[in-house]
Amino acid sequence: MLRYGLVGALLLGSASFGAQGTFIVQMTGPQEVPGPGDPDGTGSGTISLNDVSGVISWNFTYANIDPPTLMHIHTGASGVQGGILINLGVTTTGGLGTLINSTTHGNLAQVTSVLNNPLGFYVNIHNGPFGGGAIRGQIGSQRTYVVNMTGAQEVPGPGDPDGTASGTISLNDVTGLVSWNFIYANIDPPTLMHIHTGAAGVQGGILINLGVATTGGPGTLINSTTHGNLAQVTSVLNNPMGFYVNIHNGPFGGGAVRGQISCDMDADCDDGLFCTGTETCNTTTDECEPGTPPCGPEGCIEDQDKCPTLSVGGVAVLVTLLTGMGAAVIRRRKP
């Protein structure tokens, strides 16, 4: 029988153990599997999920389909038919052609599963003529990231010591559309720009050529391209911080300025390890924040996802720290 004792000040209301993410969803009839969906039907908007409160909210508009009768989050990667995970319903707080509402979902583990792997789930809108689904779109099929580039980040370097560039890049692995909006300063005119494979501090190969044509004025790189290899776009969406943008020019052929593609939700920062705690994305700095190790100075057992058991006065105890709370829970087992 387990008995629980509390050491330290415990303020449950101040703790946060989960994550929240907001995702763009673009729905079309041709994405329906096995289909057919409504051939000219469309829907787009955002869906937000929070696995602490269970609140799910959405804001969609749709066109060229009959009135929706059902809407769900389904399990399934792009091109795969899957079962219903979460019922969203079709009641709207907006006008015609909208689906705007929220719900509190009781199964937090299901919400977490979506946050941990958004591209493994999709939103499906059903109606009378298309009972199996009129339009469908993967969750997180388009995301926008901040990129801050400097010469000091070039590997092996050197990059331009006072060169800078910053802005955003958006990727969509349904359409293949990649678009960007950067400004740069203190570098010679760019000659090449790419997305490269590689974590911070690691040199990697070119993944996607962006080019340097701009629709803006001097000092800008603003444009878009449709990339034919959707799997490559998906790889960036699945692990954005494993890729970087690099701008090259004449004096710095290997790269004048470079910047990692940032995080935009907690799942981007998760290292998959128990003993390092829960990493989070700081949406102010667009950088990952380290987690608080769950175990005390006695160590941590990574391959078992637990803290070691100690013996105190003949009683087996297990001491773990509550993440972000500075308290410890002692679980006692009778000898």
Contacts in CASP RR format, 6 or more apart in sequence:
PFRMAT RR
TARGET T0000
AUTHOR 0000-0000-0000
METHOD contacts of the structure
MODEL  1
MLRYGLVGALLLGSASFGAQGTFIVQMTGPQEVPGPGDPDGTGSGTISLN
DVSGVISWNFTYANIDPPTLMHIHTGASGVQGGILINLGVTTTGGLGTLI
NSTTHGNLAQVTSVLNNPLGFYVNIHNGPFGGGAIRGQIGSQRTYVVNMT
GAQEVPGPGDPDGTASGTISLNDVTGLVSWNFIYANIDPPTLMHIHTGAA
GVQGGILINLGVATTGGPGTLINSTTHGNLAQVTSVLNNPMGFYVNIHNG
PFGGGAVRGQISCDMDADCDDGLFCTGTETCNTTTDECEPGTPPCGPEGC
IEDQDKCPTLSVGGVAVLVTLLTGMGAAVIRRRKP
1 334 0 8 1.000
2 331 0 8 1.000
2 332 0 8 1.000
2 333 0 8 1.000
3 331 0 8 1.000
3 332 0 8 1.000
4 329 0 8 1.000
4 330 0 8 1.000
4 331 0 8 1.000
4 332 0 8 1.000
5 329 0 8 1.000
5 330 0 8 1.000
5 331 0 8 1.000
5 332 0 8 1.000
6 327 0 8 1.000
6 328 0 8 1.000
6 329 0 8 1.000
6 330 0 8 1.000
7 327 0 8 1.000
7 328 0 8 1.000
7 329 0 8 1.000
7 330 0 8 1.000
8 326 0 8 1.000
8 327 0 8 1.000
8 328 0 8 1.000
9 326 0 8 1.000
9 327 0 8 1.000
10 322 0 8 1.000
10 325 0 8 1.000
10 327 0 8 1.000
11 325 0 8 1.000
14 325 0 8 1.000
15 322 0 8 1.000
15 323 0 8 1.000
15 324 0 8 1.000
15 325 0 8 1.000
16 52 0 8 1.000
17 52 0 8 1.000
17 278 0 8 1.000
17 323 0 8 1.000
18 50 0 8 1.000
18 51 0 8 1.000
18 52 0 8 1.000
18 112 0 8 1.000
18 266 0 8 1.000
18 278 0 8 1.000
19 50 0 8 1.000
19 51 0 8 1.000
19 52 0 8 1.000
19 112 0 8 1.000
19 115 0 8 1.000
19 265 0 8 1.000
19 266 0 8 1.000
19 267 0 8 1.000
19 280 0 8 1.000
20 48 0 8 1.000
20 49 0 8 1.000
20 50 0 8 1.000
20 51 0 8 1.000
20 52 0 8 1.000
20 115 0 8 1.000
20 265 0 8 1.000
20 266 0 8 1.000
21 48 0 8 1.000
21 49 0 8 1.000
21 50 0 8 1.000
21 115 0 8 1.000
21 265 0 8 1.000
21 266 0 8 1.000
22 46 0 8 1.000
22 47 0 8 1.000
22 48 0 8 1.000
22 265 0 8 1.000
23 46 0 8 1.000
23 47 0 8 1.000
23 48 0 8 1.000
23 49 0 8 1.000
23 118 0 8 1.000
23 139 0 8 1.000
23 140 0 8 1.000
23 143 0 8 1.000
24 44 0 8 1.000
24 45 0 8 1.000
24 46 0 8 1.000
24 140 0 8 1.000
24 141 0 8 1.000
24 142 0 8 1.000
24 143 0 8 1.000
25 43 0 8 1.000
25 44 0 8 1.000
25 45 0 8 1.000
25 46 0 8 1.000
25 47 0 8 1.000
25 60 0 8 1.000
25 122 0 8 1.000
25 123 0 8 1.000
25 137 0 8 1.000
25 138 0 8 1.000
25 139 0 8 1.000
25 140 0 8 1.000
25 141 0 8 1.000
26 42 0 8 1.000
26 43 0 8 1.000
26 44 0 8 1.000
26 45 0 8 1.000
26 137 0 8 1.000
26 141 0 8 1.000
26 142 0 8 1.000
26 172 0 8 1.000
26 174 0 8 1.000
26 175 0 8 1.000
27 41 0 8 1.000
27 42 0 8 1.000
27 43 0 8 1.000
27 44 0 8 1.000
27 60 0 8 1.000
27 62 0 8 1.000
27 123 0 8 1.000
27 125 0 8 1.000
27 135 0 8 1.000
27 136 0 8 1.000
27 137 0 8 1.000
28 41 0 8 1.000
28 42 0 8 1.000
28 43 0 8 1.000
28 135 0 8 1.000
28 136 0 8 1.000
28 137 0 8 1.000
28 174 0 8 1.000
29 35 0 8 1.000
29 36 0 8 1.000
29 37 0 8 1.000
29 38 0 8 1.000
29 39 0 8 1.000
29 41 0 8 1.000
29 42 0 8 1.000
29 134 0 8 1.000
29 135 0 8 1.000
29 136 0 8 1.000
30 37 0 8 1.000
30 39 0 8 1.000
31 78 0 8 1.000
31 79 0 8 1.000
31 122 0 8 1.000
31 135 0 8 1.000
31 136 0 8 1.000
31 137 0 8 1.000
31 138 0 8 1.000
31 174 0 8 1.000
32 124 0 8 1.000
32 130 0 8 1.000
32 132 0 8 1.000
32 133 0 8 1.000
32 134 0 8 1.000
32 135 0 8 1.000
32 136 0 8 1.000
33 79 0 8 1.000
33 80 0 8 1.000
33 81 0 8 1.000
33 136 0 8 1.000
34 81 0 8 1.000
35 132 0 8 1.000
35 133 0 8 1.000
36 130 0 8 1.000
37 130 0 8 1.000
37 132 0 8 1.000
37 133 0 8 1.000
37 134 0 8 1.000
37 135 0 8 1.000
37 136 0 8 1.000
38 64 0 8 1.000
38 65 0 8 1.000
38 66 0 8 1.000
38 129 0 8 1.000
38 130 0 8 1.000
38 134 0 8 1.000
38 135 0 8 1.000
40 64 0 8 1.000
41 62 0 8 1.000
41 63 0 8 1.000
41 64 0 8 1.000
41 65 0 8 1.000
41 134 0 8 1.000
41 135 0 8 1.000
42 62 0 8 1.000
42 63 0 8 1.000
42 64 0 8 1.000
42 65 0 8 1.000
42 135 0 8 1.000
43 60 0 8 1.000
43 61 0 8 1.000
43 62 0 8 1.000
43 63 0 8 1.000
43 125 0 8 1.000
43 135 0 8 1.000
44 60 0 8 1.000
44 61 0 8 1.000
45 58 0 8 1.000
45 59 0 8 1.000
45 60 0 8 1.000
45 61 0 8 1.000
46 58 0 8 1.000
46 59 0 8 1.000
46 60 0 8 1.000
47 56 0 8 1.000
47 57 0 8 1.000
47 58 0 8 1.000
47 59 0 8 1.000
47 60 0 8 1.000
47 73 0 8 1.000
47 123 0 8 1.000
47 139 0 8 1.000
48 55 0 8 1.000
48 56 0 8 1.000
48 57 0 8 1.000
48 58 0 8 1.000
49 55 0 8 1.000
49 56 0 8 1.000
49 111 0 8 1.000
49 114 0 8 1.000
49 115 0 8 1.000
50 56 0 8 1.000
50 111 0 8 1.000
51 108 0 8 1.000
51 111 0 8 1.000
51 112 0 8 1.000
51 115 0 8 1.000
52 108 0 8 1.000
53 104 0 8 1.000
54 104 0 8 1.000
54 105 0 8 1.000
54 106 0 8 1.000
54 108 0 8 1.000
54 111 0 8 1.000
55 102 0 8 1.000
55 103 0 8 1.000
55 104 0 8 1.000
55 105 0 8 1.000
56 73 0 8 1.000
56 86 0 8 1.000
56 88 0 8 1.000
56 102 0 8 1.000
56 103 0 8 1.000
56 104 0 8 1.000
56 105 0 8 1.000
56 111 0 8 1.000
57 101 0 8 1.000
57 102 0 8 1.000
57 103 0 8 1.000
58 88 0 8 1.000
58 99 0 8 1.000
58 100 0 8 1.000
58 101 0 8 1.000
58 102 0 8 1.000
58 123 0 8 1.000
59 98 0 8 1.000
59 99 0 8 1.000
59 100 0 8 1.000
60 98 0 8 1.000
60 99 0 8 1.000
60 100 0 8 1.000
60 123 0 8 1.000
61 97 0 8 1.000
61 98 0 8 1.000
61 99 0 8 1.000
62 68 0 8 1.000
62 97 0 8 1.000
62 98 0 8 1.000
62 99 0 8 1.000
62 125 0 8 1.000
62 135 0 8 1.000
63 97 0 8 1.000
65 125 0 8 1.000
65 127 0 8 1.000
65 130 0 8 1.000
65 134 0 8 1.000
65 135 0 8 1.000
66 127 0 8 1.000
66 128 0 8 1.000
66 129 0 8 1.000
66 130 0 8 1.000
66 134 0 8 1.000
67 127 0 8 1.000
68 90 0 8 1.000
68 99 0 8 1.000
68 125 0 8 1.000
68 126 0 8 1.000
68 127 0 8 1.000
68 134 0 8 1.000
69 90 0 8 1.000
69 126 0 8 1.000
69 127 0 8 1.000
69 128 0 8 1.000
69 131 0 8 1.000
70 87 0 8 1.000
70 89 0 8 1.000
70 90 0 8 1.000
70 125 0 8 1.000
70 126 0 8 1.000
70 127 0 8 1.000
70 131 0 8 1.000
71 87 0 8 1.000
71 88 0 8 1.000
71 89 0 8 1.000
71 90 0 8 1.000
71 99 0 8 1.000
71 123 0 8 1.000
71 124 0 8 1.000
71 125 0 8 1.000
71 126 0 8 1.000
72 84 0 8 1.000
72 85 0 8 1.000
72 86 0 8 1.000
72 87 0 8 1.000
72 88 0 8 1.000
72 89 0 8 1.000
72 123 0 8 1.000
72 124 0 8 1.000
72 126 0 8 1.000
73 84 0 8 1.000
73 85 0 8 1.000
73 86 0 8 1.000
73 88 0 8 1.000
73 114 0 8 1.000
73 121 0 8 1.000
73 122 0 8 1.000
73 123 0 8 1.000
73 139 0 8 1.000
74 81 0 8 1.000
74 82 0 8 1.000
74 83 0 8 1.000
74 84 0 8 1.000
74 85 0 8 1.000
74 121 0 8 1.000
74 122 0 8 1.000
74 123 0 8 1.000
74 124 0 8 1.000
75 82 0 8 1.000
75 83 0 8 1.000
75 85 0 8 1.000
75 120 0 8 1.000
75 121 0 8 1.000
76 82 0 8 1.000
76 83 0 8 1.000
76 120 0 8 1.000
76 121 0 8 1.000
76 122 0 8 1.000
77 119 0 8 1.000
77 120 0 8 1.000
77 138 0 8 1.000
78 119 0 8 1.000
78 122 0 8 1.000
78 138 0 8 1.000
78 141 0 8 1.000
78 173 0 8 1.000
78 174 0 8 1.000
78 230 0 8 1.000
78 234 0 8 1.000
85 110 0 8 1.000
85 113 0 8 1.000
85 114 0 8 1.000
85 121 0 8 1.000
86 105 0 8 1.000
86 110 0 8 1.000
86 111 0 8 1.000
86 114 0 8 1.000
88 99 0 8 1.000
88 101 0 8 1.000
88 103 0 8 1.000
88 123 0 8 1.000
89 101 0 8 1.000
89 103 0 8 1.000
90 99 0 8 1.000
90 125 0 8 1.000
91 101 0 8 1.000
92 98 0 8 1.000
92 99 0 8 1.000
92 100 0 8 1.000
92 101 0 8 1.000
93 100 0 8 1.000
93 101 0 8 1.000
94 100 0 8 1.000
99 125 0 8 1.000
105 111 0 8 1.000
113 121 0 8 1.000
114 121 0 8 1.000
114 139 0 8 1.000
115 265 0 8 1.000
115 266 0 8 1.000
115 267 0 8 1.000
116 267 0 8 1.000
116 270 0 8 1.000
117 267 0 8 1.000
118 138 0 8 1.000
118 139 0 8 1.000
118 140 0 8 1.000
118 267 0 8 1.000
119 138 0 8 1.000
119 139 0 8 1.000
119 140 0 8 1.000
119 141 0 8 1.000
119 173 0 8 1.000
119 234 0 8 1.000
119 237 0 8 1.000
119 238 0 8 1.000
120 138 0 8 1.000
120 139 0 8 1.000
121 138 0 8 1.000
121 139 0 8 1.000
122 136 0 8 1.000
122 137 0 8 1.000
122 138 0 8 1.000
122 139 0 8 1.000
123 136 0 8 1.000
123 137 0 8 1.000
123 139 0 8 1.000
124 132 0 8 1.000
124 133 0 8 1.000
124 135 0 8 1.000
124 136 0 8 1.000
124 137 0 8 1.000
125 133 0 8 1.000
125 134 0 8 1.000
125 135 0 8 1.000
125 136 0 8 1.000
126 132 0 8 1.000
126 133 0 8 1.000
126 134 0 8 1.000
127 133 0 8 1.000
127 134 0 8 1.000
137 174 0 8 1.000
138 173 0 8 1.000
138 174 0 8 1.000
140 237 0 8 1.000
141 172 0 8 1.000
141 173 0 8 1.000
141 174 0 8 1.000
141 237 0 8 1.000
142 170 0 8 1.000
142 171 0 8 1.000
142 172 0 8 1.000
142 173 0 8 1.000
142 174 0 8 1.000
142 177 0 8 1.000
143 170 0 8 1.000
143 171 0 8 1.000
143 237 0 8 1.000
143 240 0 8 1.000
143 264 0 8 1.000
144 168 0 8 1.000
144 169 0 8 1.000
144 170 0 8 1.000
144 264 0 8 1.000
145 168 0 8 1.000
145 169 0 8 1.000
145 170 0 8 1.000
145 171 0 8 1.000
145 240 0 8 1.000
145 261 0 8 1.000
145 262 0 8 1.000
145 263 0 8 1.000
145 264 0 8 1.000
145 286 0 8 1.000
146 166 0 8 1.000
146 167 0 8 1.000
146 168 0 8 1.000
146 262 0 8 1.000
146 264 0 8 1.000
146 286 0 8 1.000
147 165 0 8 1.000
147 166 0 8 1.000
147 167 0 8 1.000
147 168 0 8 1.000
147 169 0 8 1.000
147 182 0 8 1.000
147 244 0 8 1.000
147 245 0 8 1.000
147 259 0 8 1.000
147 260 0 8 1.000
147 261 0 8 1.000
147 262 0 8 1.000
148 164 0 8 1.000
148 165 0 8 1.000
148 166 0 8 1.000
148 167 0 8 1.000
148 259 0 8 1.000
148 262 0 8 1.000
148 286 0 8 1.000
149 164 0 8 1.000
149 165 0 8 1.000
149 166 0 8 1.000
149 182 0 8 1.000
149 184 0 8 1.000
149 245 0 8 1.000
149 246 0 8 1.000
149 247 0 8 1.000
149 257 0 8 1.000
149 258 0 8 1.000
149 259 0 8 1.000
150 163 0 8 1.000
150 164 0 8 1.000
150 257 0 8 1.000
150 258 0 8 1.000
150 259 0 8 1.000
151 157 0 8 1.000
151 158 0 8 1.000
151 159 0 8 1.000
151 160 0 8 1.000
151 161 0 8 1.000
151 163 0 8 1.000
151 164 0 8 1.000
151 255 0 8 1.000
151 256 0 8 1.000
151 257 0 8 1.000
151 258 0 8 1.000
152 159 0 8 1.000
152 161 0 8 1.000
153 200 0 8 1.000
153 201 0 8 1.000
153 244 0 8 1.000
153 257 0 8 1.000
153 258 0 8 1.000
153 259 0 8 1.000
153 260 0 8 1.000
154 246 0 8 1.000
154 252 0 8 1.000
154 254 0 8 1.000
154 255 0 8 1.000
154 256 0 8 1.000
154 257 0 8 1.000
154 258 0 8 1.000
155 201 0 8 1.000
155 202 0 8 1.000
155 203 0 8 1.000
155 258 0 8 1.000
156 203 0 8 1.000
157 254 0 8 1.000
157 255 0 8 1.000
158 252 0 8 1.000
159 252 0 8 1.000
159 254 0 8 1.000
159 255 0 8 1.000
159 256 0 8 1.000
159 257 0 8 1.000
159 258 0 8 1.000
160 186 0 8 1.000
160 187 0 8 1.000
160 188 0 8 1.000
160 249 0 8 1.000
160 251 0 8 1.000
160 252 0 8 1.000
160 256 0 8 1.000
160 257 0 8 1.000
162 186 0 8 1.000
163 184 0 8 1.000
163 185 0 8 1.000
163 186 0 8 1.000
163 187 0 8 1.000
163 256 0 8 1.000
163 257 0 8 1.000
164 184 0 8 1.000
164 185 0 8 1.000
164 186 0 8 1.000
164 187 0 8 1.000
164 257 0 8 1.000
165 182 0 8 1.000
165 183 0 8 1.000
165 184 0 8 1.000
165 185 0 8 1.000
165 187 0 8 1.000
165 221 0 8 1.000
165 247 0 8 1.000
165 257 0 8 1.000
166 182 0 8 1.000
166 183 0 8 1.000
167 180 0 8 1.000
167 181 0 8 1.000
167 182 0 8 1.000
167 183 0 8 1.000
168 180 0 8 1.000
168 181 0 8 1.000
168 182 0 8 1.000
169 178 0 8 1.000
169 179 0 8 1.000
169 180 0 8 1.000
169 181 0 8 1.000
169 182 0 8 1.000
169 195 0 8 1.000
169 245 0 8 1.000
169 261 0 8 1.000
170 177 0 8 1.000
170 178 0 8 1.000
170 179 0 8 1.000
170 180 0 8 1.000
171 177 0 8 1.000
171 178 0 8 1.000
171 233 0 8 1.000
171 236 0 8 1.000
171 237 0 8 1.000
172 178 0 8 1.000
172 233 0 8 1.000
173 230 0 8 1.000
173 233 0 8 1.000
173 234 0 8 1.000
173 237 0 8 1.000
174 230 0 8 1.000
175 226 0 8 1.000
176 226 0 8 1.000
176 227 0 8 1.000
176 228 0 8 1.000
176 230 0 8 1.000
176 233 0 8 1.000
177 224 0 8 1.000
177 225 0 8 1.000
177 226 0 8 1.000
177 227 0 8 1.000
178 195 0 8 1.000
178 208 0 8 1.000
178 210 0 8 1.000
178 224 0 8 1.000
178 225 0 8 1.000
178 226 0 8 1.000
178 227 0 8 1.000
178 233 0 8 1.000
179 223 0 8 1.000
179 224 0 8 1.000
179 225 0 8 1.000
180 210 0 8 1.000
180 221 0 8 1.000
180 222 0 8 1.000
180 223 0 8 1.000
180 224 0 8 1.000
180 245 0 8 1.000
181 220 0 8 1.000
181 221 0 8 1.000
181 222 0 8 1.000
182 220 0 8 1.000
182 221 0 8 1.000
182 222 0 8 1.000
182 245 0 8 1.000
183 219 0 8 1.000
183 220 0 8 1.000
183 221 0 8 1.000
184 190 0 8 1.000
184 219 0 8 1.000
184 220 0 8 1.000
184 221 0 8 1.000
184 247 0 8 1.000
184 257 0 8 1.000
185 219 0 8 1.000
187 247 0 8 1.000
187 249 0 8 1.000
187 252 0 8 1.000
187 256 0 8 1.000
187 257 0 8 1.000
188 249 0 8 1.000
188 250 0 8 1.000
188 251 0 8 1.000
188 252 0 8 1.000
188 256 0 8 1.000
189 249 0 8 1.000
190 212 0 8 1.000
190 221 0 8 1.000
190 247 0 8 1.000
190 248 0 8 1.000
190 249 0 8 1.000
190 256 0 8 1.000
191 212 0 8 1.000
191 248 0 8 1.000
191 249 0 8 1.000
191 250 0 8 1.000
191 253 0 8 1.000
192 209 0 8 1.000
192 211 0 8 1.000
192 212 0 8 1.000
192 247 0 8 1.000
192 248 0 8 1.000
192 249 0 8 1.000
192 253 0 8 1.000
193 209 0 8 1.000
193 210 0 8 1.000
193 211 0 8 1.000
193 212 0 8 1.000
193 221 0 8 1.000
193 245 0 8 1.000
193 246 0 8 1.000
193 247 0 8 1.000
193 248 0 8 1.000
194 206 0 8 1.000
194 207 0 8 1.000
194 208 0 8 1.000
194 209 0 8 1.000
194 210 0 8 1.000
194 211 0 8 1.000
194 245 0 8 1.000
194 246 0 8 1.000
195 206 0 8 1.000
195 207 0 8 1.000
195 208 0 8 1.000
195 210 0 8 1.000
195 236 0 8 1.000
195 243 0 8 1.000
195 244 0 8 1.000
195 245 0 8 1.000
195 261 0 8 1.000
196 203 0 8 1.000
196 204 0 8 1.000
196 205 0 8 1.000
196 206 0 8 1.000
196 207 0 8 1.000
196 243 0 8 1.000
196 244 0 8 1.000
196 245 0 8 1.000
196 246 0 8 1.000
197 204 0 8 1.000
197 205 0 8 1.000
197 207 0 8 1.000
197 242 0 8 1.000
197 243 0 8 1.000
198 204 0 8 1.000
198 205 0 8 1.000
198 242 0 8 1.000
198 243 0 8 1.000
198 244 0 8 1.000
199 241 0 8 1.000
199 242 0 8 1.000
199 260 0 8 1.000
200 241 0 8 1.000
200 244 0 8 1.000
200 260 0 8 1.000
207 232 0 8 1.000
207 235 0 8 1.000
207 236 0 8 1.000
207 243 0 8 1.000
208 225 0 8 1.000
208 227 0 8 1.000
208 232 0 8 1.000
208 233 0 8 1.000
208 236 0 8 1.000
209 225 0 8 1.000
210 221 0 8 1.000
210 223 0 8 1.000
210 225 0 8 1.000
210 245 0 8 1.000
211 223 0 8 1.000
211 225 0 8 1.000
212 221 0 8 1.000
212 247 0 8 1.000
213 223 0 8 1.000
214 220 0 8 1.000
214 221 0 8 1.000
214 222 0 8 1.000
214 223 0 8 1.000
215 222 0 8 1.000
215 223 0 8 1.000
216 222 0 8 1.000
221 247 0 8 1.000
227 233 0 8 1.000
235 243 0 8 1.000
236 243 0 8 1.000
236 261 0 8 1.000
239 268 0 8 1.000
240 261 0 8 1.000
240 262 0 8 1.000
240 263 0 8 1.000
240 264 0 8 1.000
240 268 0 8 1.000
241 260 0 8 1.000
241 261 0 8 1.000
241 262 0 8 1.000
241 263 0 8 1.000
241 268 0 8 1.000
241 269 0 8 1.000
241 288 0 8 1.000
242 260 0 8 1.000
242 261 0 8 1.000
243 260 0 8 1.000
243 261 0 8 1.000
244 258 0 8 1.000
244 259 0 8 1.000
244 260 0 8 1.000
244 261 0 8 1.000
245 258 0 8 1.000
245 259 0 8 1.000
245 261 0 8 1.000
246 254 0 8 1.000
246 255 0 8 1.000
246 257 0 8 1.000
246 258 0 8 1.000
246 259 0 8 1.000
247 255 0 8 1.000
247 256 0 8 1.000
247 257 0 8 1.000
247 258 0 8 1.000
248 254 0 8 1.000
248 255 0 8 1.000
248 256 0 8 1.000
249 255 0 8 1.000
249 256 0 8 1.000
262 286 0 8 1.000
262 287 0 8 1.000
263 269 0 8 1.000
263 281 0 8 1.000
263 286 0 8 1.000
263 287 0 8 1.000
263 288 0 8 1.000
264 281 0 8 1.000
264 283 0 8 1.000
264 286 0 8 1.000
265 281 0 8 1.000
266 278 0 8 1.000
266 279 0 8 1.000
266 280 0 8 1.000
266 281 0 8 1.000
268 281 0 8 1.000
268 288 0 8 1.000
269 279 0 8 1.000
269 280 0 8 1.000
269 281 0 8 1.000
269 288 0 8 1.000
269 289 0 8 1.000
270 278 0 8 1.000
270 279 0 8 1.000
271 279 0 8 1.000
273 302 0 8 1.000
274 294 0 8 1.000
274 300 0 8 1.000
274 302 0 8 1.000
274 305 0 8 1.000
274 306 0 8 1.000
275 293 0 8 1.000
275 294 0 8 1.000
275 295 0 8 1.000
275 299 0 8 1.000
275 300 0 8 1.000
275 301 0 8 1.000
275 302 0 8 1.000
276 290 0 8 1.000
276 291 0 8 1.000
276 293 0 8 1.000
277 291 0 8 1.000
277 292 0 8 1.000
277 293 0 8 1.000
277 294 0 8 1.000
277 323 0 8 1.000
278 291 0 8 1.000
278 292 0 8 1.000
278 323 0 8 1.000
279 288 0 8 1.000
279 289 0 8 1.000
279 290 0 8 1.000
279 291 0 8 1.000
280 288 0 8 1.000
280 289 0 8 1.000
280 291 0 8 1.000
281 287 0 8 1.000
281 288 0 8 1.000
281 289 0 8 1.000
282 288 0 8 1.000
282 289 0 8 1.000
291 323 0 8 1.000
292 321 0 8 1.000
292 323 0 8 1.000
292 324 0 8 1.000
293 300 0 8 1.000
293 321 0 8 1.000
294 300 0 8 1.000
294 307 0 8 1.000
294 320 0 8 1.000
294 321 0 8 1.000
294 323 0 8 1.000
295 307 0 8 1.000
295 308 0 8 1.000
295 319 0 8 1.000
295 320 0 8 1.000
295 321 0 8 1.000
296 307 0 8 1.000
296 319 0 8 1.000
296 320 0 8 1.000
296 321 0 8 1.000
296 328 0 8 1.000
298 307 0 8 1.000
298 308 0 8 1.000
298 310 0 8 1.000
298 319 0 8 1.000
299 307 0 8 1.000
299 308 0 8 1.000
300 306 0 8 1.000
300 307 0 8 1.000
300 308 0 8 1.000
301 307 0 8 1.000
301 308 0 8 1.000
306 318 0 8 1.000
307 318 0 8 1.000
307 319 0 8 1.000
307 320 0 8 1.000
308 318 0 8 1.000
309 316 0 8 1.000
309 317 0 8 1.000
309 318 0 8 1.000
310 316 0 8 1.000
310 317 0 8 1.000
310 318 0 8 1.000
310 319 0 8 1.000
311 317 0 8 1.000
314 335 0 8 1.000
315 332 0 8 1.000
315 333 0 8 1.000
315 334 0 8 1.000
315 335 0 8 1.000
316 332 0 8 1.000
316 333 0 8 1.000
316 335 0 8 1.000
317 330 0 8 1.000
317 331 0 8 1.000
317 332 0 8 1.000
317 333 0 8 1.000
318 330 0 8 1.000
318 331 0 8 1.000
318 333 0 8 1.000
319 328 0 8 1.000
319 329 0 8 1.000
319 330 0 8 1.000
320 328 0 8 1.000
320 329 0 8 1.000
320 331 0 8 1.000
321 327 0 8 1.000
321 328 0 8 1.000
322 328 0 8 1.000
322 329 0 8 1.000
END
